[in-house]
Amino acid sequence: MTTETREPTRARAVLSTEDFRLLREAVLFYLKAHEDAPESNKFNHLYHRLGSVAPRR
């Protein structure tokens, strides 16, 4: 009896570049509507992190 070892399958991307662009746009919309919100700083950081993943067009 032979034992066959299988290599793990490659991980697939969950989000596309287009998804990151849409998320970034949604976060920007939120930031503009909630400029004075206490958590806006966290959303600002998220906006910039999303920009580093999906290059602007």
N, C-alpha and C positions, 0 to 999 in steps of 0.2 A: 504494500500500500504506500503510495507516495503522497506527501503532503505538499499542497500547492500554497505558496505564500503570495498574497496579493499586496501590491503597493497601495497606499491610500490614494483615493482620487483627489485631484486638485481642487482646492477650494474655489468656488465661483464668487465673483463679486456680487454683493447684495444690492448695491446702489450703483447706478451708472453715472457717468459724468454729467449727463443731462439732469439726473435726480439732484446732484449736488448743486447745480446751477439754480434749479427750482427752489430747493431748500434755502439757499442763500438769498434769493429774491424774497421769499416768505419772511425770513428773519429780518431783512431790511425793512419790509413793510411794517412788521411788529415794532421795530426800533423807532421808526418815524411816528407811529401812533402812541408809543409809550415811553417817550424820551425821559420823563422824570420818574419812571418806576424804579424802585430799589434794585430789581434784578436786571435792569437794562445793561449793566456792566457785563454780566455773564453772557447776555445775548450778543453784545458787541464783540466779545472774545470769540463766541461761536461763529459769528458772521465772518470774522477774519480767518478763522481756521478753515471754514468751508471754502473761502477764497483761495487758500493755499492748495486745496485739493483740486478744485475745478478752475482752470484758468479763465479769466474774463475774455469775452469776445468783443 
